[in-house]
């Protein structure tokens, strides 16, 4: 266990109290299914029957040297362009977050180019000018990989000072499904073909090239499947490592984490390798169409709440899942009990 990320256990007493309260509501026991499960799990995370008014989607952004191998349908220039779109409020995640009562904050973990102009929604933690091409050697140094986790911790620290009840993980980085597939294949010890999807929508020829690129990167670097820092350094990405650090620090503080899709899943794998207990503070918002995501969720022991054929990233699925969180909280806060409503209970 990494002492810097000591994770508490779920509060079983709070979970039992919420479960008992739900059973007294005007409904058959358990009839709201996974909404009840969600309310109970959230109580275990936070230690109380909380409502979540201060929700934030943290989008970590970074460039990938492997993008030069033609693994994406989009050029690397899209990464900084999309960061600007996030800061202007014009991306899908901005729309979805607004409609779920959440804020969007962006971390520049390693976007190539000059620093962005200061912005209240931006945290400048640039670890490097994008990663190196992992087909030629490690994506980053061991020190940079460790810095990723520290940046994640610092980002959560800042958000807590701002006011934070619940955190969703988002990502932006052309080439990051390639890094995520490499991480997942290395840890799960599965064939690359079974962990690699179409990412931004590449065709069959580009997909075959992407699989070959990941196979080569794993062969060249031989990451240790039990060492999260080694894996991150050799085939990861700055934004993926930062998200892993975010998950560890949020778990340490009992802040529920709503995972987005495949890239968040890859970061979660690394976080769990550092401290397996952090998985108890994670919620899987959805299952992506990226074929490796199902295997990642199974490894993490998480069951997705939604399946909407999403493959955007940015935190989009997590922002949609916020509505379910609000629904679960509202049932606890607003629904009458049999006694208060004067409704006869089951005989």
C-alpha positions in Angstrom: 0.0 0.0 0.0 1.2 3.5 -0.8 1.1 5.4 2.5 0.7 8.7 0.7 -2.7 7.5 -0.6 -4.1 5.6 2.5 -7.7 4.9 1.6 -10.5 4.6 4.3 -13.0 1.8 4.3 -16.7 2.2 3.4 -18.9 3.3 6.3 -21.0 0.2 6.9 -23.1 1.8 9.6 -24.1 4.6 7.2 -25.0 2.1 4.5 -27.2 0.1 6.8 -28.9 3.3 8.0 -29.7 4.4 4.5 -30.8 0.9 3.5 -33.2 0.8 6.4 -34.5 4.3 5.6 -35.2 3.3 2.0 -37.1 0.2 3.1 -39.5 2.5 5.0 -40.3 4.5 1.9 -43.7 4.1 0.2 -42.7 1.4 -2.2 -42.0 -2.3 -2.2 -38.6 -3.1 -0.7 -35.9 -2.8 -3.3 -38.3 -1.8 -6.1 -36.1 1.2 -7.2 -33.3 -1.2 -7.9 -30.0 0.3 -8.7 -31.1 3.8 -7.5 -31.3 2.3 -4.0 -28.0 0.6 -4.5 -26.5 3.9 -5.6 -27.8 5.8 -2.5 -26.5 3.1 -0.2 -23.1 3.0 -1.8 -22.8 6.8 -1.7 -23.6 6.7 2.0 -20.7 4.2 2.5 -18.4 6.5 0.6 -19.2 9.7 2.4 -20.4 8.4 5.8 -23.8 10.0 5.6 -27.0 10.3 3.4 -25.5 13.2 1.5 -26.9 15.3 -1.4 -24.3 16.5 -3.9 -24.6 20.1 -4.8 -21.0 20.8 -5.6 -20.2 18.5 -8.5 -17.1 19.0 -10.7 -16.0 17.4 -13.9 -12.2 17.4 -14.0 -10.9 17.1 -17.6 -7.2 16.3 -17.8 -5.6 17.0 -21.1 -2.3 15.9 -22.6 -0.7 15.1 -26.0 0.8 11.7 -27.0 3.9 11.2 -29.1 2.4 8.0 -30.5 -0.2 10.0 -32.4 2.6 10.4 -35.0 2.0 6.8 -35.9 -1.4 7.5 -37.4 -3.5 5.9 -34.7 -6.2 8.6 -34.6 -8.6 10.0 -37.2 -7.7 13.5 -35.9 -4.4 15.5 -35.9 -2.6 16.2 -32.6 -3.6 19.9 -33.0 -7.1 19.0 -31.9 -5.9 18.6 -28.2 -5.1 22.3 -27.5 -8.0 23.4 -29.7 -10.5 21.3 -27.6 -9.0 22.7 -24.4 -9.8 26.1 -25.7 -13.3 24.9 -26.5 -13.7 23.6 -22.9 -12.6 26.9 -21.5 -15.1 28.8 -23.8 -17.9 26.5 -22.6 -18.7 25.2 -26.1 -17.9 21.4 -25.9 -20.3 18.6 -25.2 -19.0 18.2 -21.7 -19.8 21.9 -20.9 -23.4 21.4 -22.1 -23.9 18.1 -20.2 -22.3 19.5 -17.1 -24.4 22.6 -17.1 -27.6 20.5 -17.3 -26.5 18.3 -14.5 -25.6 21.2 -12.2 -21.8 20.6 -12.4 -18.8 22.8 -13.1 -16.0 21.9 -15.6 -12.4 22.4 -14.6 -9.4 21.6 -16.9 -5.9 20.4 -16.1 -3.2 21.0 -18.6 -1.2 17.9 -17.8 1.0 17.9 -20.9 -0.5 19.7 -23.9 2.1 20.4 -26.5 2.8 24.1 -27.2 3.0 27.3 -25.4 1.1 27.6 -22.1 -2.6 28.6 -22.2 -3.5 32.1 -21.1 -4.6 32.1 -17.5 -8.3 31.1 -17.0 -10.3 30.6 -13.8 -11.3 27.1 -15.0 -7.8 26.0 -16.0 -5.0 24.5 -13.8 -1.6 24.7 -15.4 0.3 21.6 -14.3 2.2 20.9 -17.5 4.4 17.9 -16.8 6.0 17.9 -20.3 5.4 18.8 -24.0 3.4 15.7 -24.6 4.7 12.2 -24.1 7.4 10.6 -26.3 6.5 8.1 -29.0 6.1 4.9 -27.0 7.0 2.7 -30.0 10.6 4.1 -29.7 10.9 3.8 -25.9 9.2 4.9 -22.7 6.5 7.5 -23.1 7.9 9.5 -20.1 10.5 9.2 -17.4 9.9 7.5 -14.1 10.0 10.9 -12.4 7.4 12.3 -14.7 5.1 9.3 -14.0 5.4 10.0 -10.2 4.8 13.7 -10.9 1.5 12.7 -12.6 0.1 11.3 -9.3 1.3 14.3 -7.4 -0.4 16.6 -9.8 -3.6 14.7 -9.4 -3.3 15.1 -5.7 -2.7 18.8 -6.0 -5.7 19.2 -8.4 -8.1 17.6 -5.9 -6.6 19.8 -3.1 -7.5 22.9 -5.1 -11.0 21.7 -6.0 -11.7 20.9 -2.3 -10.7 24.4 -1.4 -13.2 25.6 -4.1 -15.9 23.4 -2.8 -16.3 19.7 -3.9 -18.9 17.0 -3.0 -18.5 14.7 -6.0 -15.9 14.4 -8.8 -16.2 13.1 -12.4 -13.1 12.2 -14.4 -12.8 13.5 -18.0 -10.0 13.4 -20.6 -8.7 15.0 -23.7 -5.7 13.9 -25.7 -5.4 12.7 -29.3 -3.9 9.2 -29.1 -5.0 8.4 -25.6 -7.1 5.4 -26.5 -3.9 3.9 -27.8 -2.2 4.5 -24.5 -5.2 3.2 -22.6 -5.3 0.0 -24.7 -1.6 -0.6 -24.0 -2.2 -0.1 -20.2 -5.2 -2.4 -20.1 -3.5 -5.1 -22.2 -0.4 -5.0 -20.0 -2.3 -5.3 -16.7 -5.1 -7.6 -17.8 -2.7 -9.7 -19.9 -5.1 -9.9 -22.8 -4.4 -9.8 -26.5 -4.1 -6.2 -27.8 -6.8 -6.9 -30.4 -9.3 -7.6 -27.6 -8.5 -4.3 -25.9 -8.3 -2.0 -28.9 -11.3 -0.1 -30.4 -11.8 2.5 -33.1 -11.1 5.5 -30.9 -12.1 8.6 -32.7 -13.6 6.5 -35.5 -10.7 5.1 -37.5 -11.3 2.7 -40.4 -10.3 -1.0 -40.5 -6.8 -0.3 -42.0 -6.0 2.3 -39.4 -7.3 0.0 -36.6 -4.9 -2.8 -37.8 -2.1 -0.2 -37.7 -3.2 0.9 -34.2 -3.1 -2.7 -32.9 0.4 -3.2 -34.4 1.6 0.0 -32.9 0.4 -1.0 -29.4 1.9 -4.5 -29.8 5.2 -2.9 -30.8 5.1 -0.5 -27.8 4.5 -3.3 -25.4 7.3 -5.3 -26.9 9.8 -2.4 -26.9 9.0 -1.4 -23.3 8.0 -4.6 -21.5 6.1 -2.8 -18.7 5.8 -4.6 -15.4 2.1 -5.5 -15.1 2.3 -5.1 -11.3 4.0 -1.8 -11.2 1.7 1.2 -11.9 4.6 3.7 -12.2 6.5 1.5 -14.6 3.4 1.0 -16.8 2.5 4.7 -16.8 6.1 5.7 -17.7 6.4 3.2 -20.5 3.1 3.2 -22.3 0.9 5.8 -20.5 -0.1 9.4 -20.9 0.3 12.5 -18.7 -3.5 13.0 -18.4 -4.1 9.3 -17.6 -1.5 9.5 -14.8 -3.0 12.7 -13.4 -6.5 11.1 -13.4 -5.1 8.1 -11.5 -3.7 10.6 -8.9 -7.0 12.4 -8.8 -8.8 9.1 -8.0 -6.4 8.2 -5.2 -6.6 11.6 -3.5 -10.4 11.8 -3.9 -10.8 8.3 -2.4 -8.5 9.3 0.5 -10.9 12.2 1.2 -14.1 10.1 0.8 -15.1 12.0 -2.3 -17.1 9.9 -4.7 -15.6 9.5 -8.1 -17.8 9.0 -11.2 -15.6 7.4 -13.9 -16.2 8.3 -17.5 -15.2 5.8 -20.2 -12.2 3.8 -21.4 -9.5 6.4 -20.6 -10.9 6.9 -17.1 -10.9 3.1 -16.8 -7.2 2.9 -17.7 -6.4 5.5 -15.1 -8.5 3.6 -12.6 -6.5 0.5 -13.3 -3.3 2.4 -12.4 -4.9 3.8 -9.2 -6.1 0.4 -8.1 -2.6 -1.0 -8.6 -1.3 1.7 -6.2 -4.1 1.0 -3.7 -6.8 -1.5 -4.5 -9.2 0.0 -1.9 -9.8 3.1 -4.0 -12.1 1.1 -6.2 -14.8 1.3 -3.5 -15.0 5.0 -4.1 -15.6 4.7 -7.8 -18.8 4.6 -9.8 -18.8 3.4 -13.4 -21.1 5.9 -15.2 -21.4 3.9 -18.4 -19.8 1.2 -20.7 -18.2 2.7 -23.7 -18.3 1.2 -27.2 -14.5 0.8 -26.9 -14.2 -3.0 -26.8 -11.7 -3.0 -24.0 -13.8 -1.0 -21.6 -16.0 -4.0 -20.6 -12.9 -6.0 -19.6 -11.6 -3.0 -17.6 -14.8 -2.6 -15.7 -14.8 -6.4 -14.9 -11.2 -6.1 -13.6 -12.2 -3.2 -11.4 -15.3 -5.0 -10.2 -17.6 -2.1 -11.3 -21.0 -2.4 -13.0 -21.9 0.5 -15.3 -25.1 2.4 -14.7 -25.6 3.4 -18.4 -25.0 1.9 -21.8 -25.5 4.6 -24.4 -22.9 3.6 -27.0 -20.8 6.6 -26.0 -17.2 7.0 -27.2 -16.5 10.8 -26.8 -14.6 11.0 -23.5 -14.4 14.5 -21.9 -16.4 13.1 -19.0 -19.6 13.1 -21.0 -21.0 9.8 -19.6 -20.1 10.8 -16.1 -21.9 14.1 -16.4 -25.0 12.2 -17.6 -24.7 9.9 -14.6 -24.9 12.9 -12.3 -28.6 12.9 -12.9 -28.9 9.4 -11.4 -27.0 10.5 -8.4 -29.4 13.4 -7.9 -32.3 11.1 -8.4 -31.0 8.7 -5.7 -30.4 11.6 -3.3 -33.9 13.0 -4.0 -35.6 9.7 -3.2 -33.9 9.7 0.2 -34.7 13.4 0.9 -38.2 13.8 -0.5 -40.0 10.5 -0.7 -42.5 9.9 2.1 -42.3 6.9 4.4 -45.3 4.6 5.0 -45.7 6.2 8.4 -45.5 9.9 7.3 -47.8 9.3 4.3 -50.4 7.3 6.2 -50.0 4.4 3.7 -50.6 0.8 4.9 -47.5 -1.4 4.8 -47.3 -4.9 3.4 -49.1 -7.5 5.4 
